[in-house]
Amino acid sequence: MKKMLSFAALFASLSSAVPADAAVNLGGYAGIRLRDENYSGTAFAPGSSRDASDLKWQYRIRLFTSADLGDGYYFKAMATDESEGDGGWNTFTGTGTYTLQVSNFSFGRQTADSGYSIGRLPLNAVNTPILDLTLFPFQPLESPLASMGMDRLFGINYNTKCLSGNLRATLFILDNGSASNTGLEGDGKFNDGYALHLAYSGKVGDITVEPQFMRAVTQATLAAHYPSTTSWYTHVTPWSAGTSLTIPAGGAKIGLGAFYTRGRNSTGYTGITGFTDEPDAGDVDYSGYQFRIKGDYGPVRCYWDYHRTTDRSRTLLSEAKYTNNFFWLSYEIPVHKTSSASFTIQPTLRYLTNRAEGGVTNFNQQRLRSDLWATVTF
């Protein structure tokens, strides 16, 4: 309770600190989620916490503030609880508090033709698959960036009108590494991880076309062998490319997406936990792709993601193939709505499959989540 009062005081101080002609807006979101979670398959040892069924009561609060500073300048921030690393959702256990923290923020300027922003930028990663595919190339589905990464990265963004659409360029700062200068490229002062994301959105007739490109411009550390949380590939500069299409079809919208990623490391340094890091112990070499089919019709939303990555890195016992599927289906039921607030109920079904063949591990897991959300926005 003290944390919430402190955050409210922070908002109040912001309101009094900005100039009198600046407009400060406050808003929020509160959700309760009943989740039935079921695992099956061979990914985890029988009887483990992630092998059994579980019924969870979960809750999430998000508070938003924005300040219009005049002449196109602005500030935005969102607060939520990051303690469980599940997109701000907490599971009720009978104890504990909900600790509000500033999760993302940005400030900058936006005019009619262009704009820029800097800060912990919100990503909308669920609707931007190239981000997860680049940074989580072996299991990008169900958006690990939105859950584990809290749907934001630190960076600098610039957008401008281009032809008949809009061009966006974002430089993400992935980490703050430091090392002595050695024979390895990317050491010393430039050992930090940086990635450049380019995206264009325009129309061809009634179809919205969004080509994208993403590249690690310095050597990065990426998640390696799912479901392990301790195996990582380092000193890798992956790149990804693809496009999304949104096609109107009467009262519905159909979305199609296809993305490809490629990662290599030919420095002779492998950096994968559990293997020797001797020179020429093995190079990182993988490629993968992801397809998405999506449909929106009124209150109904569904989409299916298919992903496959082949890892040919020489550290592995043999070539590894990772194949994943994810299915989402939801129906939003309005209970109450005004011009400034809404109350909705949303049953949701999620189904995720993960399979790995070859390499250092083999598994075949399925996870079914059925949710019932009750959400208030204001």
C-alpha positions in Angstrom: 0.0 0.0 0.0 2.9 2.3 0.8 4.4 1.7 -2.6 1.1 2.5 -4.4 0.8 5.8 -2.3 4.4 6.6 -3.2 3.8 6.1 -6.9 0.6 8.2 -6.6 2.7 10.9 -5.0 5.2 10.7 -7.8 2.4 11.3 -10.3 1.1 14.2 -8.3 4.6 15.7 -8.2 4.9 15.3 -11.9 1.6 17.1 -12.4 2.8 20.1 -10.3 6.3 20.1 -11.8 5.3 20.5 -15.5 4.5 24.0 -16.9 1.0 25.3 -16.4 0.3 25.1 -20.2 1.3 21.4 -20.3 -1.4 18.7 -20.2 -0.9 15.7 -17.9 -3.0 12.6 -18.4 -3.4 9.7 -16.0 -4.9 6.3 -16.8 -4.8 2.7 -15.8 -5.6 -0.9 -16.2 -6.6 -3.6 -13.7 -7.1 -7.2 -14.5 -8.0 -10.5 -12.8 -7.1 -13.7 -14.6 -8.2 -17.3 -13.8 -5.8 -19.6 -15.5 -5.9 -23.4 -15.9 -2.5 -24.6 -16.9 -1.6 -28.1 -18.1 1.7 -29.6 -19.3 2.3 -32.9 -21.0 5.1 -34.5 -22.9 8.7 -35.3 -22.2 10.4 -31.9 -21.6 10.5 -32.1 -17.8 10.9 -34.8 -15.2 7.6 -36.4 -14.1 6.3 -34.8 -10.9 8.2 -31.6 -11.4 6.4 -28.2 -10.9 6.1 -27.7 -14.6 4.8 -31.2 -15.3 1.6 -31.1 -13.3 -1.7 -29.2 -13.9 -2.2 -26.0 -12.0 -5.2 -23.6 -11.4 -4.0 -20.1 -10.8 -5.7 -16.8 -9.7 -3.6 -14.0 -11.1 -3.8 -10.2 -11.1 -2.2 -7.3 -12.8 -2.2 -3.5 -12.4 -0.8 -1.0 -14.8 -0.8 2.8 -14.3 0.0 5.2 -17.2 1.0 8.8 -17.2 1.7 11.1 -20.1 2.6 14.8 -20.3 2.2 17.0 -23.4 5.0 19.5 -22.9 4.0 21.6 -25.9 5.4 22.0 -29.4 5.3 18.3 -29.9 7.5 17.4 -26.9 6.1 14.7 -24.6 6.8 12.3 -21.7 5.2 8.8 -21.2 5.6 6.2 -18.5 4.0 2.9 -17.3 4.2 1.3 -13.9 3.5 -2.3 -13.0 4.9 -5.1 -10.9 7.9 -6.9 -12.4 8.7 -9.3 -9.6 7.4 -12.4 -11.3 8.5 -11.6 -14.8 5.2 -12.6 -16.4 4.2 -9.3 -18.1 3.2 -7.9 -14.7 0.9 -10.7 -13.8 1.2 -12.0 -10.2 -0.1 -15.4 -9.0 -2.0 -15.2 -5.7 -0.4 -17.4 -3.1 -2.1 -16.0 0.0 0.7 -13.7 0.8 2.8 -11.0 -0.9 2.2 -7.5 -2.1 1.9 -5.9 -5.5 4.9 -3.5 -5.9 4.5 -0.9 -8.5 7.7 0.0 -10.5 8.4 2.2 -13.5 8.5 -0.5 -16.1 8.9 1.6 -19.3 9.2 5.3 -20.1 10.0 7.5 -23.1 10.4 11.1 -23.9 10.9 12.9 -27.2 9.1 14.9 -29.8 6.5 14.1 -32.5 5.5 16.4 -35.3 3.2 15.8 -38.3 6.1 14.5 -40.4 8.6 12.9 -38.0 9.6 12.3 -34.4 12.0 10.7 -32.0 12.0 9.1 -28.6 14.5 7.7 -26.1 14.1 5.5 -23.0 12.8 2.1 -22.1 10.7 1.9 -25.1 7.5 -0.2 -25.2 7.7 -2.8 -27.9 4.3 -4.3 -28.7 6.3 -7.5 -29.2 3.3 -9.8 -29.5 2.5 -8.0 -32.8 6.1 -7.7 -33.9 7.4 -11.3 -34.2 10.8 -10.4 -35.7 11.9 -9.1 -32.2 11.4 -12.5 -30.5 12.7 -14.5 -33.5 16.0 -12.5 -33.4 16.6 -12.5 -29.7 15.1 -16.0 -28.9 15.8 -17.9 -32.1 15.2 -21.4 -30.7 11.8 -20.7 -29.1 10.3 -17.3 -30.0 6.6 -18.2 -29.7 4.1 -16.8 -27.1 6.4 -13.7 -27.1 9.1 -14.2 -24.4 9.9 -10.5 -24.8 6.4 -9.6 -23.6 6.5 -11.9 -20.6 10.1 -12.4 -19.4 11.3 -9.1 -20.9 8.3 -7.0 -19.8 7.7 -5.9 -23.4 10.3 -3.1 -23.5 14.0 -2.5 -24.4 16.2 0.5 -23.8 16.8 2.4 -27.0 16.5 5.4 -29.4 13.7 5.6 -32.0 13.3 7.8 -35.0 10.3 7.8 -37.4 9.5 9.8 -40.5 7.0 9.9 -43.3 8.4 8.0 -46.4 6.6 7.7 -49.7 3.0 6.9 -48.8 3.8 5.3 -45.4 6.0 5.6 -42.3 9.6 4.5 -41.7 10.8 3.7 -38.2 14.4 3.1 -37.1 15.3 1.9 -33.6 18.7 1.3 -32.0 18.3 -1.1 -29.1 20.9 -1.3 -26.3 20.8 -5.0 -25.3 23.4 -5.1 -22.5 26.3 -3.4 -20.9 29.3 -5.7 -21.3 32.9 -4.9 -20.5 36.1 -6.8 -21.3 39.7 -6.2 -21.9 40.8 -5.7 -25.5 41.7 -9.1 -27.0 41.9 -10.6 -30.4 38.1 -11.1 -30.4 36.1 -8.6 -32.3 33.7 -6.6 -30.2 35.7 -6.5 -27.0 36.7 -3.5 -24.9 34.5 -0.4 -25.0 32.4 -1.8 -27.8 31.6 -5.0 -26.0 28.0 -3.8 -25.4 25.2 -5.4 -27.4 23.4 -3.2 -29.9 20.7 -4.1 -32.4 19.1 -2.0 -35.2 15.5 -2.5 -36.1 14.1 -1.0 -39.3 10.3 -1.1 -40.1 8.2 0.4 -42.8 4.4 0.6 -42.9 2.5 1.5 -46.0 -0.5 0.5 -48.2 -0.8 -1.2 -51.5 -4.5 -0.6 -52.3 -6.4 -1.7 -49.2 -3.6 -4.0 -48.0 -1.2 -2.8 -45.3 2.4 -4.0 -45.9 5.0 -3.9 -43.2 8.5 -5.1 -44.2 11.1 -5.3 -41.4 14.8 -5.9 -40.9 16.7 -6.4 -37.7 20.5 -6.8 -37.2 22.7 -7.1 -34.1 25.4 -4.5 -35.0 27.7 -5.7 -32.2 28.1 -9.2 -30.9 25.2 -10.2 -28.7 24.2 -12.9 -26.2 21.1 -14.9 -27.2 19.0 -17.5 -25.5 20.1 -20.9 -26.7 18.6 -24.3 -25.9 15.0 -24.1 -24.7 13.8 -24.9 -22.0 17.2 -24.4 -20.4 17.7 -21.0 -18.8 21.5 -21.4 -18.4 22.6 -22.1 -22.0 23.6 -19.1 -24.0 25.3 -18.3 -27.3 27.6 -15.3 -27.1 29.5 -13.2 -29.6 26.8 -13.7 -32.3 25.6 -11.0 -34.7 22.3 -12.4 -36.1 20.1 -10.7 -38.7 16.4 -11.2 -39.5 14.1 -10.0 -42.2 10.5 -10.5 -43.2 7.1 -8.8 -43.7 3.6 -8.7 -42.4 0.4 -8.2 -44.4 -3.0 -7.0 -43.1 -5.8 -7.7 -45.5 -9.4 -6.4 -45.0 -12.1 -9.0 -45.8 -15.5 -7.5 -45.2 -15.8 -7.0 -41.5 -12.7 -9.1 -40.7 -9.0 -8.5 -41.0 -6.6 -11.2 -42.0 -2.9 -11.0 -41.1 -0.1 -12.9 -42.8 3.6 -12.8 -41.7 6.8 -14.5 -42.7 10.2 -14.0 -41.1 13.7 -15.5 -41.4 16.7 -15.3 -39.0 20.4 -16.2 -39.5 23.1 -16.3 -36.8 26.8 -17.1 -37.2 30.0 -16.8 -35.2 33.2 -17.6 -37.0 35.6 -16.1 -34.4 36.4 -19.5 -32.9 34.7 -18.5 -29.7 31.6 -20.4 -28.8 30.7 -19.3 -25.3 28.0 -22.0 -24.7 27.6 -23.1 -21.1 28.7 -26.7 -20.5 31.2 -26.8 -23.3 34.9 -25.8 -23.4 35.5 -22.3 -24.7 38.8 -23.2 -26.3 39.7 -21.6 -29.7 38.1 -23.4 -32.5 36.0 -25.5 -30.1 33.1 -24.8 -32.4 31.3 -22.0 -34.3 27.7 -20.9 -33.9 25.7 -21.5 -37.0 21.9 -21.5 -37.1 19.0 -20.4 -39.3 15.3 -20.4 -38.7 11.9 -19.1 -39.9 8.5 -18.2 -38.5 5.1 -18.0 -40.2 2.0 -16.3 -38.7 -1.7 -16.5 -39.8 -4.0 -14.1 -37.9 -7.7 -13.3 -38.0 -9.8 -10.6 -36.3 -13.5 -10.4 -36.6 -15.3 -8.1 -34.1 -14.6 -9.4 -30.6 -12.9 -12.6 -31.9 -9.2 -12.9 -32.4 -7.2 -15.9 -33.3 -3.7 -16.6 -34.7 -1.3 -19.5 -35.3 2.5 -19.3 -35.3 4.8 -21.9 -36.8 8.5 -21.8 -36.1 11.5 -23.9 -37.0 15.2 -23.3 -36.4 18.0 -25.6 -37.4 21.2 -25.3 -35.3 24.4 -26.6 -37.0 26.8 -25.3 -34.4 29.9 -27.5 -34.1 29.5 -27.5 -30.3 26.5 -29.8 -30.6 26.7 -33.5 -30.7 24.7 -33.4 -33.9 22.5 -31.1 -35.9 19.6 -29.9 -33.8 16.1 -29.0 -35.1 13.6 -27.0 -33.0 10.0 -27.0 -34.1 7.3 -24.9 -32.2 3.6 -24.1 -32.7 1.5 -21.6 -30.9 -2.3 -21.1 -31.1 -4.3 -18.2 -29.6 -8.1 -17.8 -29.5 -10.0 -15.2 -27.6 -13.4 -13.6 -27.4 -13.9 -10.2 -25.8 -17.3 -9.6 -24.1 -18.1 -5.9 -23.3 -19.8 -5.5 -19.9 -19.7 -1.7 -19.6 -18.2 1.1 -21.8 -18.0 4.9 -21.7 -15.9 7.4 -23.6 -13.1 7.1 -21.0 -13.5 3.6 -19.4 -14.4 0.0 -20.1 -15.1 -3.3 -18.3 -14.7 -6.5 -20.4 -14.6 -10.2 -19.8 -12.4 -12.3 -22.2 -12.1 -16.1 -22.3 -8.8 -17.1 -23.9 -7.3 -20.3 -25.1 -3.5 -20.8 -25.7 -1.8 -23.9 -26.9 2.0 -24.2 -27.2 4.0 -27.2 -28.5 7.9 -27.4 -28.4 9.9 -30.1 -30.0 13.7 -30.6 -30.2 15.5 -33.3 -32.1 19.2 -34.0 -32.2 21.8 -31.8 -30.6 22.4 -32.1 -26.8 18.8 -32.6 -25.8 15.6 -34.1 -27.1 12.1 -33.2 -25.9 8.5 -33.0 -27.0 6.3 -30.8 -24.8 2.8 -29.5 -25.0 1.2 -26.8 -22.8 -2.5 -25.8 -22.7 -3.6 -22.6 -21.0 -7.3 -21.7 -20.7 -7.8 -18.2 -19.2 -10.8 -16.1 -18.1 -9.9 -12.4 -17.9 -11.8 -9.6 -16.3 -10.4 -6.2 -17.2 -11.1 -2.6 -16.3 -9.4 0.2 -18.2 -9.8 3.9 -17.4 
